[in-house]
């Protein structure tokens, strides 16, 4: 079964899934970067946007589940 934001249920799980997707895309862009400024920009995108939201959202999803 393919997991989509609609099938994931709660808004917390939807945000978590979106963060995971953004992190995956940023990781692919990091791998494809050819110059140092692009590497730095993509790395900042990956760290600032997706990774910083993953920890609190994953903890909230775990607390919501139990």
mmCIF file of the N, C-alpha and C atoms, coordinates in Angstrom:
data_MODEL
# 
_entry.id   MODEL 
# 
loop_
_atom_site.group_PDB 
_atom_site.id 
_atom_site.type_symbol 
_atom_site.label_atom_id 
_atom_site.label_alt_id 
_atom_site.label_comp_id 
_atom_site.label_asym_id 
_atom_site.label_entity_id 
_atom_site.label_seq_id 
_atom_site.pdbx_PDB_ins_code 
_atom_site.Cartn_x 
_atom_site.Cartn_y 
_atom_site.Cartn_z 
_atom_site.occupancy 
_atom_site.B_iso_or_equiv 
_atom_site.pdbx_formal_charge 
_atom_site.auth_seq_id 
_atom_site.auth_comp_id 
_atom_site.auth_asym_id 
_atom_site.auth_atom_id 
_atom_site.pdbx_PDB_model_num 
ATOM 1   N N  . UNK A 1 1  ? 0.829  -1.176 0.000  1.00 0.00 ? 1  UNK A N  1 
ATOM 2   C CA . UNK A 1 1  ? 0.000  0.000  0.000  1.00 0.00 ? 1  UNK A CA 1 
ATOM 3   C C  . UNK A 1 1  ? 0.878  1.245  0.000  1.00 0.00 ? 1  UNK A C  1 
ATOM 4   N N  . UNK A 1 2  ? 0.569  2.174  -0.861 1.00 0.00 ? 2  UNK A N  1 
ATOM 5   C CA . UNK A 1 2  ? 1.308  3.418  -0.952 1.00 0.00 ? 2  UNK A CA 1 
ATOM 6   C C  . UNK A 1 2  ? 0.757  4.384  0.089  1.00 0.00 ? 2  UNK A C  1 
ATOM 7   N N  . UNK A 1 3  ? 1.652  4.989  0.875  1.00 0.00 ? 3  UNK A N  1 
ATOM 8   C CA . UNK A 1 3  ? 1.226  5.930  1.902  1.00 0.00 ? 3  UNK A CA 1 
ATOM 9   C C  . UNK A 1 3  ? 1.172  7.326  1.293  1.00 0.00 ? 3  UNK A C  1 
ATOM 10  N N  . UNK A 1 4  ? 0.032  7.953  1.402  1.00 0.00 ? 4  UNK A N  1 
ATOM 11  C CA . UNK A 1 4  ? -0.145 9.315  0.921  1.00 0.00 ? 4  UNK A CA 1 
ATOM 12  C C  . UNK A 1 4  ? -0.595 10.181 2.085  1.00 0.00 ? 4  UNK A C  1 
ATOM 13  N N  . UNK A 1 5  ? -0.487 11.509 1.971  1.00 0.00 ? 5  UNK A N  1 
ATOM 14  C CA . UNK A 1 5  ? -0.944 12.358 3.067  1.00 0.00 ? 5  UNK A CA 1 
ATOM 15  C C  . UNK A 1 5  ? -2.410 12.147 3.426  1.00 0.00 ? 5  UNK A C  1 
ATOM 16  N N  . UNK A 1 6  ? -3.248 11.820 2.467  1.00 0.00 ? 6  UNK A N  1 
ATOM 17  C CA . UNK A 1 6  ? -4.663 11.592 2.769  1.00 0.00 ? 6  UNK A CA 1 
ATOM 18  C C  . UNK A 1 6  ? -4.886 10.313 3.567  1.00 0.00 ? 6  UNK A C  1 
ATOM 19  N N  . UNK A 1 7  ? -4.107 9.296  3.258  1.00 0.00 ? 7  UNK A N  1 
ATOM 20  C CA . UNK A 1 7  ? -4.328 8.016  3.927  1.00 0.00 ? 7  UNK A CA 1 
ATOM 21  C C  . UNK A 1 7  ? -3.629 7.934  5.283  1.00 0.00 ? 7  UNK A C  1 
ATOM 22  N N  . UNK A 1 8  ? -2.830 8.940  5.610  1.00 0.00 ? 8  UNK A N  1 
ATOM 23  C CA . UNK A 1 8  ? -2.075 8.847  6.857  1.00 0.00 ? 8  UNK A CA 1 
ATOM 24  C C  . UNK A 1 8  ? -2.886 9.237  8.079  1.00 0.00 ? 8  UNK A C  1 
ATOM 25  N N  . UNK A 1 9  ? -4.031 9.855  7.915  1.00 0.00 ? 9  UNK A N  1 
ATOM 26  C CA . UNK A 1 9  ? -4.897 10.103 9.061  1.00 0.00 ? 9  UNK A CA 1 
ATOM 27  C C  . UNK A 1 9  ? -4.738 11.463 9.689  1.00 0.00 ? 9  UNK A C  1 
ATOM 28  N N  . UNK A 1 10 ? -3.960 11.563 10.723 1.00 0.00 ? 10 UNK A N  1 
ATOM 29  C CA . UNK A 1 10 ? -3.893 12.787 11.513 1.00 0.00 ? 10 UNK A CA 1 
ATOM 30  C C  . UNK A 1 10 ? -3.048 13.863 10.827 1.00 0.00 ? 10 UNK A C  1 
ATOM 31  N N  . UNK A 1 11 ? -3.291 15.133 11.177 1.00 0.00 ? 11 UNK A N  1 
ATOM 32  C CA . UNK A 1 11 ? -2.493 16.222 10.604 1.00 0.00 ? 11 UNK A CA 1 
ATOM 33  C C  . UNK A 1 11 ? -1.015 16.140 10.962 1.00 0.00 ? 11 UNK A C  1 
ATOM 34  N N  . UNK A 1 12 ? -0.713 15.605 12.154 1.00 0.00 ? 12 UNK A N  1 
ATOM 35  C CA . UNK A 1 12 ? 0.696  15.468 12.546 1.00 0.00 ? 12 UNK A CA 1 
ATOM 36  C C  . UNK A 1 12 ? 1.400  14.484 11.624 1.00 0.00 ? 12 UNK A C  1 
ATOM 37  N N  . UNK A 1 13 ? 0.760  13.381 11.338 1.00 0.00 ? 13 UNK A N  1 
ATOM 38  C CA . UNK A 1 13 ? 1.369  12.390 10.438 1.00 0.00 ? 13 UNK A CA 1 
ATOM 39  C C  . UNK A 1 13 ? 1.474  12.926 9.022  1.00 0.00 ? 13 UNK A C  1 
ATOM 40  N N  . UNK A 1 14 ? 0.532  13.754 8.602  1.00 0.00 ? 14 UNK A N  1 
ATOM 41  C CA . UNK A 1 14 ? 0.609  14.366 7.278  1.00 0.00 ? 14 UNK A CA 1 
ATOM 42  C C  . UNK A 1 14 ? 1.819  15.286 7.184  1.00 0.00 ? 14 UNK A C  1 
ATOM 43  N N  . UNK A 1 15 ? 2.028  16.112 8.207  1.00 0.00 ? 15 UNK A N  1 
ATOM 44  C CA . UNK A 1 15 ? 3.193  17.006 8.216  1.00 0.00 ? 15 UNK A CA 1 
ATOM 45  C C  . UNK A 1 15 ? 4.491  16.212 8.261  1.00 0.00 ? 15 UNK A C  1 
ATOM 46  N N  . UNK A 1 16 ? 4.501  15.135 9.022  1.00 0.00 ? 16 UNK A N  1 
ATOM 47  C CA . UNK A 1 16 ? 5.688  14.293 9.097  1.00 0.00 ? 16 UNK A CA 1 
ATOM 48  C C  . UNK A 1 16 ? 6.012  13.687 7.739  1.00 0.00 ? 16 UNK A C  1 
ATOM 49  N N  . UNK A 1 17 ? 5.000  13.231 7.042  1.00 0.00 ? 17 UNK A N  1 
ATOM 50  C CA . UNK A 1 17 ? 5.213  12.662 5.711  1.00 0.00 ? 17 UNK A CA 1 
ATOM 51  C C  . UNK A 1 17 ? 5.733  13.716 4.741  1.00 0.00 ? 17 UNK A C  1 
ATOM 52  N N  . UNK A 1 18 ? 5.204  14.925 4.803  1.00 0.00 ? 18 UNK A N  1 
ATOM 53  C CA . UNK A 1 18 ? 5.673  16.007 3.937  1.00 0.00 ? 18 UNK A CA 1 
ATOM 54  C C  . UNK A 1 18 ? 7.130  16.332 4.237  1.00 0.00 ? 18 UNK A C  1 
ATOM 55  N N  . UNK A 1 19 ? 7.510  16.364 5.512  1.00 0.00 ? 19 UNK A N  1 
ATOM 56  C CA . UNK A 1 19 ? 8.902  16.621 5.880  1.00 0.00 ? 19 UNK A CA 1 
ATOM 57  C C  . UNK A 1 19 ? 9.829  15.527 5.365  1.00 0.00 ? 19 UNK A C  1 
ATOM 58  N N  . UNK A 1 20 ? 9.386  14.299 5.432  1.00 0.00 ? 20 UNK A N  1 
ATOM 59  C CA . UNK A 1 20 ? 10.201 13.193 4.922  1.00 0.00 ? 20 UNK A CA 1 
ATOM 60  C C  . UNK A 1 20 ? 10.375 13.311 3.409  1.00 0.00 ? 20 UNK A C  1 
ATOM 61  N N  . UNK A 1 21 ? 9.316  13.701 2.722  1.00 0.00 ? 21 UNK A N  1 
ATOM 62  C CA . UNK A 1 21 ? 9.401  13.872 1.264  1.00 0.00 ? 21 UNK A CA 1 
ATOM 63  C C  . UNK A 1 21 ? 10.346 15.014 0.919  1.00 0.00 ? 21 UNK A C  1 
ATOM 64  N N  . UNK A 1 22 ? 10.240 16.146 1.628  1.00 0.00 ? 22 UNK A N  1 
ATOM 65  C CA . UNK A 1 22 ? 11.133 17.289 1.388  1.00 0.00 ? 22 UNK A CA 1 
ATOM 66  C C  . UNK A 1 22 ? 12.579 16.899 1.686  1.00 0.00 ? 22 UNK A C  1 
ATOM 67  N N  . UNK A 1 23 ? 12.806 16.161 2.761  1.00 0.00 ? 23 UNK A N  1 
ATOM 68  C CA . UNK A 1 23 ? 14.154 15.711 3.097  1.00 0.00 ? 23 UNK A CA 1 
ATOM 69  C C  . UNK A 1 23 ? 14.721 14.809 1.999  1.00 0.00 ? 23 UNK A C  1 
ATOM 70  N N  . UNK A 1 24 ? 13.901 13.929 1.464  1.00 0.00 ? 24 UNK A N  1 
ATOM 71  C CA . UNK A 1 24 ? 14.344 13.031 0.397  1.00 0.00 ? 24 UNK A CA 1 
ATOM 72  C C  . UNK A 1 24 ? 14.702 13.810 -0.864 1.00 0.00 ? 24 UNK A C  1 
ATOM 73  N N  . UNK A 1 25 ? 13.860 14.770 -1.230 1.00 0.00 ? 25 UNK A N  1 
ATOM 74  C CA . UNK A 1 25 ? 14.139 15.583 -2.417 1.00 0.00 ? 25 UNK A CA 1 
ATOM 75  C C  . UNK A 1 25 ? 15.400 16.419 -2.215 1.00 0.00 ? 25 UNK A C  1 
ATOM 76  N N  . UNK A 1 26 ? 15.561 17.003 -1.036 1.00 0.00 ? 26 UNK A N  1 
ATOM 77  C CA . UNK A 1 26 ? 16.760 17.793 -0.745 1.00 0.00 ? 26 UNK A CA 1 
ATOM 78  C C  . UNK A 1 26 ? 18.011 16.920 -0.778 1.00 0.00 ? 26 UNK A C  1 
ATOM 79  N N  . UNK A 1 27 ? 17.902 15.695 -0.322 1.00 0.00 ? 27 UNK A N  1 
ATOM 80  C CA . UNK A 1 27 ? 19.047 14.781 -0.374 1.00 0.00 ? 27 UNK A CA 1 
ATOM 81  C C  . UNK A 1 27 ? 19.423 14.445 -1.809 1.00 0.00 ? 27 UNK A C  1 
ATOM 82  N N  . UNK A 1 28 ? 18.425 14.267 -2.663 1.00 0.00 ? 28 UNK A N  1 
ATOM 83  C CA . UNK A 1 28 ? 18.716 14.007 -4.079 1.00 0.00 ? 28 UNK A CA 1 
ATOM 84  C C  . UNK A 1 28 ? 19.344 15.230 -4.738 1.00 0.00 ? 28 UNK A C  1 
ATOM 85  N N  . UNK A 1 29 ? 18.874 16.432 -4.395 1.00 0.00 ? 29 UNK A N  1 
ATOM 86  C CA . UNK A 1 29 ? 19.470 17.649 -4.934 1.00 0.00 ? 29 UNK A CA 1 
ATOM 87  C C  . UNK A 1 29 ? 20.906 17.818 -4.442 1.00 0.00 ? 29 UNK A C  1 
ATOM 88  N N  . UNK A 1 30 ? 21.153 17.458 -3.194 1.00 0.00 ? 30 UNK A N  1 
ATOM 89  C CA . UNK A 1 30 ? 22.505 17.526 -2.654 1.00 0.00 ? 30 UNK A CA 1 
ATOM 90  C C  . UNK A 1 30 ? 23.437 16.607 -3.435 1.00 0.00 ? 30 UNK A C  1 
ATOM 91  N N  . UNK A 1 31 ? 22.950 15.435 -3.759 1.00 0.00 ? 31 UNK A N  1 
ATOM 92  C CA . UNK A 1 31 ? 23.763 14.479 -4.523 1.00 0.00 ? 31 UNK A CA 1 
ATOM 93  C C  . UNK A 1 31 ? 24.049 14.976 -5.936 1.00 0.00 ? 31 UNK A C  1 
ATOM 94  N N  . UNK A 1 32 ? 23.105 15.735 -6.507 1.00 0.00 ? 32 UNK A N  1 
ATOM 95  C CA . UNK A 1 32 ? 23.252 16.223 -7.878 1.00 0.00 ? 32 UNK A CA 1 
ATOM 96  C C  . UNK A 1 32 ? 23.995 17.551 -7.971 1.00 0.00 ? 32 UNK A C  1 
ATOM 97  N N  . UNK A 1 33 ? 24.288 18.198 -6.855 1.00 0.00 ? 33 UNK A N  1 
ATOM 98  C CA . UNK A 1 33 ? 24.946 19.503 -6.880 1.00 0.00 ? 33 UNK A CA 1 
ATOM 99  C C  . UNK A 1 33 ? 26.369 19.383 -7.416 1.00 0.00 ? 33 UNK A C  1 
ATOM 100 N N  . UNK A 1 34 ? 26.747 20.341 -8.252 1.00 0.00 ? 34 UNK A N  1 
ATOM 101 C CA . UNK A 1 34 ? 28.050 20.293 -8.899 1.00 0.00 ? 34 UNK A CA 1 
ATOM 102 C C  . UNK A 1 34 ? 29.043 21.310 -8.341 1.00 0.00 ? 34 UNK A C  1 
ATOM 103 N N  . UNK A 1 35 ? 28.561 22.371 -7.708 1.00 0.00 ? 35 UNK A N  1 
ATOM 104 C CA . UNK A 1 35 ? 29.470 23.398 -7.211 1.00 0.00 ? 35 UNK A CA 1 
ATOM 105 C C  . UNK A 1 35 ? 29.290 23.578 -5.708 1.00 0.00 ? 35 UNK A C  1 
ATOM 106 N N  . UNK A 1 36 ? 30.271 24.196 -5.090 1.00 0.00 ? 36 UNK A N  1 
ATOM 107 C CA . UNK A 1 36 ? 30.234 24.406 -3.654 1.00 0.00 ? 36 UNK A CA 1 
ATOM 108 C C  . UNK A 1 36 ? 29.072 25.288 -3.209 1.00 0.00 ? 36 UNK A C  1 
ATOM 109 N N  . UNK A 1 37 ? 28.767 26.393 -3.907 1.00 0.00 ? 37 UNK A N  1 
ATOM 110 C CA . UNK A 1 37 ? 27.612 27.196 -3.467 1.00 0.00 ? 37 UNK A CA 1 
ATOM 111 C C  . UNK A 1 37 ? 26.293 26.425 -3.528 1.00 0.00 ? 37 UNK A C  1 
ATOM 112 N N  . UNK A 1 38 ? 26.125 25.586 -4.528 1.00 0.00 ? 38 UNK A N  1 
ATOM 113 C CA . UNK A 1 38 ? 24.911 24.767 -4.606 1.00 0.00 ? 38 UNK A CA 1 
ATOM 114 C C  . UNK A 1 38 ? 24.862 23.732 -3.486 1.00 0.00 ? 38 UNK A C  1 
ATOM 115 N N  . UNK A 1 39 ? 25.989 23.146 -3.189 1.00 0.00 ? 39 UNK A N  1 
ATOM 116 C CA . UNK A 1 39 ? 26.039 22.165 -2.104 1.00 0.00 ? 39 UNK A CA 1 
ATOM 117 C C  . UNK A 1 39 ? 25.649 22.820 -0.791 1.00 0.00 ? 39 UNK A C  1 
ATOM 118 N N  . UNK A 1 40 ? 26.191 24.015 -0.533 1.00 0.00 ? 40 UNK A N  1 
ATOM 119 C CA . UNK A 1 40 ? 25.877 24.726 0.705  1.00 0.00 ? 40 UNK A CA 1 
ATOM 120 C C  . UNK A 1 40 ? 24.407 25.110 0.748  1.00 0.00 ? 40 UNK A C  1 
ATOM 121 N N  . UNK A 1 41 ? 23.863 25.603 -0.370 1.00 0.00 ? 41 UNK A N  1 
ATOM 122 C CA . UNK A 1 41 ? 22.461 26.023 -0.404 1.00 0.00 ? 41 UNK A CA 1 
ATOM 123 C C  . UNK A 1 41 ? 21.519 24.849 -0.176 1.00 0.00 ? 41 UNK A C  1 
ATOM 124 N N  . UNK A 1 42 ? 21.780 23.739 -0.827 1.00 0.00 ? 42 UNK A N  1 
ATOM 125 C CA . UNK A 1 42 ? 20.919 22.565 -0.666 1.00 0.00 ? 42 UNK A CA 1 
ATOM 126 C C  . UNK A 1 42 ? 21.061 21.990 0.732  1.00 0.00 ? 42 UNK A C  1 
ATOM 127 N N  . UNK A 1 43 ? 22.249 22.018 1.273  1.00 0.00 ? 43 UNK A N  1 
ATOM 128 C CA . UNK A 1 43 ? 22.460 21.508 2.624  1.00 0.00 ? 43 UNK A CA 1 
ATOM 129 C C  . UNK A 1 43 ? 21.712 22.360 3.650  1.00 0.00 ? 43 UNK A C  1 
ATOM 130 N N  . UNK A 1 44 ? 21.732 23.685 3.456  1.00 0.00 ? 44 UNK A N  1 
ATOM 131 C CA . UNK A 1 44 ? 20.970 24.569 4.335  1.00 0.00 ? 44 UNK A CA 1 
ATOM 132 C C  . UNK A 1 44 ? 19.478 24.307 4.211  1.00 0.00 ? 44 UNK A C  1 
ATOM 133 N N  . UNK A 1 45 ? 19.008 24.085 2.989  1.00 0.00 ? 45 UNK A N  1 
ATOM 134 C CA . UNK A 1 45 ? 17.599 23.765 2.774  1.00 0.00 ? 45 UNK A CA 1 
ATOM 135 C C  . UNK A 1 45 ? 17.231 22.483 3.506  1.00 0.00 ? 45 UNK A C  1 
ATOM 136 N N  . UNK A 1 46 ? 18.076 21.499 3.366  1.00 0.00 ? 46 UNK A N  1 
ATOM 137 C CA . UNK A 1 46 ? 17.817 20.205 3.992  1.00 0.00 ? 46 UNK A CA 1 
ATOM 138 C C  . UNK A 1 46 ? 17.796 20.329 5.508  1.00 0.00 ? 46 UNK A C  1 
ATOM 139 N N  . UNK A 1 47 ? 18.768 21.006 6.077  1.00 0.00 ? 47 UNK A N  1 
ATOM 140 C CA . UNK A 1 47 ? 18.857 21.127 7.529  1.00 0.00 ? 47 UNK A CA 1 
ATOM 141 C C  . UNK A 1 47 ? 17.789 22.053 8.104  1.00 0.00 ? 47 UNK A C  1 
ATOM 142 N N  . UNK A 1 48 ? 17.615 23.206 7.462  1.00 0.00 ? 48 UNK A N  1 
ATOM 143 C CA . UNK A 1 48 ? 16.733 24.221 8.034  1.00 0.00 ? 48 UNK A CA 1 
ATOM 144 C C  . UNK A 1 48 ? 15.260 23.867 7.894  1.00 0.00 ? 48 UNK A C  1 
ATOM 145 N N  . UNK A 1 49 ? 14.868 23.373 6.760  1.00 0.00 ? 49 UNK A N  1 
ATOM 146 C CA . UNK A 1 49 ? 13.446 23.175 6.501  1.00 0.00 ? 49 UNK A CA 1 
ATOM 147 C C  . UNK A 1 49 ? 12.954 21.822 6.978  1.00 0.00 ? 49 UNK A C  1 
ATOM 148 N N  . UNK A 1 50 ? 13.584 20.775 6.535  1.00 0.00 ? 50 UNK A N  1 
ATOM 149 C CA . UNK A 1 50 ? 13.004 19.462 6.799  1.00 0.00 ? 50 UNK A CA 1 
ATOM 150 C C  . UNK A 1 50 ? 13.506 18.821 8.084  1.00 0.00 ? 50 UNK A C  1 
ATOM 151 N N  . UNK A 1 51 ? 14.793 18.831 8.321  1.00 0.00 ? 51 UNK A N  1 
ATOM 152 C CA . UNK A 1 51 ? 15.331 18.121 9.476  1.00 0.00 ? 51 UNK A CA 1 
ATOM 153 C C  . UNK A 1 51 ? 14.900 18.767 10.788 1.00 0.00 ? 51 UNK A C  1 
ATOM 154 N N  . UNK A 1 52 ? 14.833 20.090 10.808 1.00 0.00 ? 52 UNK A N  1 
ATOM 155 C CA . UNK A 1 52 ? 14.442 20.758 12.052 1.00 0.00 ? 52 UNK A CA 1 
ATOM 156 C C  . UNK A 1 52 ? 12.998 20.446 12.426 1.00 0.00 ? 52 UNK A C  1 
ATOM 157 N N  . UNK A 1 53 ? 12.172 20.117 11.469 1.00 0.00 ? 53 UNK A N  1 
ATOM 158 C CA . UNK A 1 53 ? 10.776 19.780 11.759 1.00 0.00 ? 53 UNK A CA 1 
ATOM 159 C C  . UNK A 1 53 ? 10.571 18.287 12.011 1.00 0.00 ? 53 UNK A C  1 
ATOM 160 N N  . UNK A 1 54 ? 11.502 17.468 11.575 1.00 0.00 ? 54 UNK A N  1 
ATOM 161 C CA . UNK A 1 54 ? 11.311 16.022 11.713 1.00 0.00 ? 54 UNK A CA 1 
ATOM 162 C C  . UNK A 1 54 ? 11.302 15.553 13.169 1.00 0.00 ? 54 UNK A C  1 
ATOM 163 N N  . UNK A 1 55 ? 12.184 16.065 13.993 1.00 0.00 ? 55 UNK A N  1 
ATOM 164 C CA . UNK A 1 55 ? 12.283 15.584 15.376 1.00 0.00 ? 55 UNK A CA 1 
ATOM 165 C C  . UNK A 1 55 ? 11.020 15.894 16.182 1.00 0.00 ? 55 UNK A C  1 
ATOM 166 N N  . UNK A 1 56 ? 10.554 17.158 16.227 1.00 0.00 ? 56 UNK A N  1 
ATOM 167 C CA . UNK A 1 56 ? 9.340  17.403 17.011 1.00 0.00 ? 56 UNK A CA 1 
ATOM 168 C C  . UNK A 1 56 ? 8.114  16.689 16.448 1.00 0.00 ? 56 UNK A C  1 
ATOM 169 N N  . UNK A 1 57 ? 8.016  16.607 15.125 1.00 0.00 ? 57 UNK A N  1 
ATOM 170 C CA . UNK A 1 57 ? 6.856  15.933 14.537 1.00 0.00 ? 57 UNK A CA 1 
ATOM 171 C C  . UNK A 1 57 ? 6.876  14.437 14.807 1.00 0.00 ? 57 UNK A C  1 
ATOM 172 N N  . UNK A 1 58 ? 8.047  13.831 14.753 1.00 0.00 ? 58 UNK A N  1 
ATOM 173 C CA . UNK A 1 58 ? 8.109  12.388 15.032 1.00 0.00 ? 58 UNK A CA 1 
ATOM 174 C C  . UNK A 1 58 ? 7.791  12.111 16.500 1.00 0.00 ? 58 UNK A C  1 
ATOM 175 N N  . UNK A 1 59 ? 8.241  12.976 17.392 1.00 0.00 ? 59 UNK A N  1 
ATOM 176 C CA . UNK A 1 59 ? 7.916  12.801 18.803 1.00 0.00 ? 59 UNK A CA 1 
ATOM 177 C C  . UNK A 1 59 ? 6.418  12.996 19.040 1.00 0.00 ? 59 UNK A C  1 
ATOM 178 N N  . UNK A 1 60 ? 5.826  13.983 18.371 1.00 0.00 ? 60 UNK A N  1 
ATOM 179 C CA . UNK A 1 60 ? 4.381  14.209 18.518 1.00 0.00 ? 60 UNK A CA 1 
ATOM 180 C C  . UNK A 1 60 ? 3.594  13.029 17.974 1.00 0.00 ? 60 UNK A C  1 
ATOM 181 N N  . UNK A 1 61 ? 4.056  12.451 16.866 1.00 0.00 ? 61 UNK A N  1 
ATOM 182 C CA . UNK A 1 61 ? 3.365  11.285 16.302 1.00 0.00 ? 61 UNK A CA 1 
ATOM 183 C C  . UNK A 1 61 ? 3.452  10.096 17.245 1.00 0.00 ? 61 UNK A C  1 
ATOM 184 N N  . UNK A 1 62 ? 4.606  9.911  17.894 1.00 0.00 ? 62 UNK A N  1 
ATOM 185 C CA . UNK A 1 62 ? 4.744  8.810  18.844 1.00 0.00 ? 62 UNK A CA 1 
ATOM 186 C C  . UNK A 1 62 ? 3.871  9.024  20.076 1.00 0.00 ? 62 UNK A C  1 
ATOM 187 N N  . UNK A 1 63 ? 3.810  10.250 20.564 1.00 0.00 ? 63 UNK A N  1 
ATOM 188 C CA . UNK A 1 63 ? 2.980  10.537 21.731 1.00 0.00 ? 63 UNK A CA 1 
ATOM 189 C C  . UNK A 1 63 ? 1.495  10.382 21.394 1.00 0.00 ? 63 UNK A C  1 
ATOM 190 N N  . UNK A 1 64 ? 1.133  10.754 20.177 1.00 0.00 ? 64 UNK A N  1 
ATOM 191 C CA . UNK A 1 64 ? -0.258 10.645 19.763 1.00 0.00 ? 64 UNK A CA 1 
ATOM 192 C C  . UNK A 1 64 ? -0.676 9.182  19.631 1.00 0.00 ? 64 UNK A C  1 
ATOM 193 N N  . UNK A 1 65 ? 0.250  8.349  19.227 1.00 0.00 ? 65 UNK A N  1 
ATOM 194 C CA . UNK A 1 65 ? -0.049 6.941  19.000 1.00 0.00 ? 65 UNK A CA 1 
ATOM 195 C C  . UNK A 1 65 ? -0.287 6.197  20.310 1.00 0.00 ? 65 UNK A C  1 
ATOM 196 N N  . UNK A 1 66 ? 0.422  6.572  21.368 1.00 0.00 ? 66 UNK A N  1 
ATOM 197 C CA . UNK A 1 66 ? 0.293  5.838  22.627 1.00 0.00 ? 66 UNK A CA 1 
ATOM 198 C C  . UNK A 1 66 ? -0.782 6.394  23.532 1.00 0.00 ? 66 UNK A C  1 
# 
